[in-house]
Amino acid sequence: MATIPNNSRTFEIEEMYVTKTYRSKGVGQKLFRTLKKFVREKAEYLTLSTATKNYQRVLHFYIEELGMTFWYARLFKKIHQ
């Protein structure tokens, strides 16, 4: 299991997304590269949280295209009508 070592300097992005009109045009990759350059001297790790119904596409983007490591999942289910 991949974990971040204790006492590591971490920069956390609560949510990052590109509006539908600009998806699949390299905008997300450019945004991430720019953010990485900004954070590089301030932190050892960059963490990101996102919420979506299309988790397969999101995981592909962050893991396969940006080289991030999957850390954990948070799931939910409505139990009352």
MODELLER restraints for C-alpha pairs under 7 A, 6 or more apart:
rsr = mdl.restraints
at = mdl.atoms
rsr.add(forms.Gaussian(group=physical.xy_distance, feature=features.Distance(at['CA:2:A'], at['CA:71:A']), mean=6.04, stdev=0.5))
rsr.add(forms.Gaussian(group=physical.xy_distance, feature=features.Distance(at['CA:3:A'], at['CA:71:A']), mean=6.73, stdev=0.5))
rsr.add(forms.Gaussian(group=physical.xy_distance, feature=features.Distance(at['CA:8:A'], at['CA:44:A']), mean=6.49, stdev=0.5))
rsr.add(forms.Gaussian(group=physical.xy_distance, feature=features.Distance(at['CA:9:A'], at['CA:43:A']), mean=4.63, stdev=0.5))
rsr.add(forms.Gaussian(group=physical.xy_distance, feature=features.Distance(at['CA:9:A'], at['CA:44:A']), mean=5.29, stdev=0.5))
rsr.add(forms.Gaussian(group=physical.xy_distance, feature=features.Distance(at['CA:9:A'], at['CA:45:A']), mean=6.48, stdev=0.5))
rsr.add(forms.Gaussian(group=physical.xy_distance, feature=features.Distance(at['CA:10:A'], at['CA:43:A']), mean=5.13, stdev=0.5))
rsr.add(forms.Gaussian(group=physical.xy_distance, feature=features.Distance(at['CA:10:A'], at['CA:44:A']), mean=5.91, stdev=0.5))
rsr.add(forms.Gaussian(group=physical.xy_distance, feature=features.Distance(at['CA:10:A'], at['CA:45:A']), mean=4.69, stdev=0.5))
rsr.add(forms.Gaussian(group=physical.xy_distance, feature=features.Distance(at['CA:10:A'], at['CA:46:A']), mean=5.74, stdev=0.5))
rsr.add(forms.Gaussian(group=physical.xy_distance, feature=features.Distance(at['CA:11:A'], at['CA:43:A']), mean=5.95, stdev=0.5))
rsr.add(forms.Gaussian(group=physical.xy_distance, feature=features.Distance(at['CA:11:A'], at['CA:45:A']), mean=6.26, stdev=0.5))
rsr.add(forms.Gaussian(group=physical.xy_distance, feature=features.Distance(at['CA:11:A'], at['CA:46:A']), mean=4.88, stdev=0.5))
rsr.add(forms.Gaussian(group=physical.xy_distance, feature=features.Distance(at['CA:11:A'], at['CA:47:A']), mean=6.25, stdev=0.5))
rsr.add(forms.Gaussian(group=physical.xy_distance, feature=features.Distance(at['CA:12:A'], at['CA:46:A']), mean=5.84, stdev=0.5))
rsr.add(forms.Gaussian(group=physical.xy_distance, feature=features.Distance(at['CA:12:A'], at['CA:47:A']), mean=4.71, stdev=0.5))
rsr.add(forms.Gaussian(group=physical.xy_distance, feature=features.Distance(at['CA:12:A'], at['CA:48:A']), mean=5.78, stdev=0.5))
rsr.add(forms.Gaussian(group=physical.xy_distance, feature=features.Distance(at['CA:13:A'], at['CA:47:A']), mean=6.07, stdev=0.5))
rsr.add(forms.Gaussian(group=physical.xy_distance, feature=features.Distance(at['CA:13:A'], at['CA:48:A']), mean=4.63, stdev=0.5))
rsr.add(forms.Gaussian(group=physical.xy_distance, feature=features.Distance(at['CA:13:A'], at['CA:49:A']), mean=6.38, stdev=0.5))
rsr.add(forms.Gaussian(group=physical.xy_distance, feature=features.Distance(at['CA:14:A'], at['CA:48:A']), mean=5.89, stdev=0.5))
rsr.add(forms.Gaussian(group=physical.xy_distance, feature=features.Distance(at['CA:14:A'], at['CA:49:A']), mean=5.06, stdev=0.5))
rsr.add(forms.Gaussian(group=physical.xy_distance, feature=features.Distance(at['CA:14:A'], at['CA:50:A']), mean=6.92, stdev=0.5))
rsr.add(forms.Gaussian(group=physical.xy_distance, feature=features.Distance(at['CA:15:A'], at['CA:48:A']), mean=6.53, stdev=0.5))
rsr.add(forms.Gaussian(group=physical.xy_distance, feature=features.Distance(at['CA:15:A'], at['CA:49:A']), mean=5.29, stdev=0.5))
rsr.add(forms.Gaussian(group=physical.xy_distance, feature=features.Distance(at['CA:15:A'], at['CA:50:A']), mean=4.90, stdev=0.5))
rsr.add(forms.Gaussian(group=physical.xy_distance, feature=features.Distance(at['CA:16:A'], at['CA:50:A']), mean=6.50, stdev=0.5))
rsr.add(forms.Gaussian(group=physical.xy_distance, feature=features.Distance(at['CA:18:A'], at['CA:28:A']), mean=6.27, stdev=0.5))
rsr.add(forms.Gaussian(group=physical.xy_distance, feature=features.Distance(at['CA:62:A'], at['CA:68:A']), mean=5.65, stdev=0.5))
rsr.add(forms.Gaussian(group=physical.xy_distance, feature=features.Distance(at['CA:63:A'], at['CA:69:A']), mean=6.02, stdev=0.5))
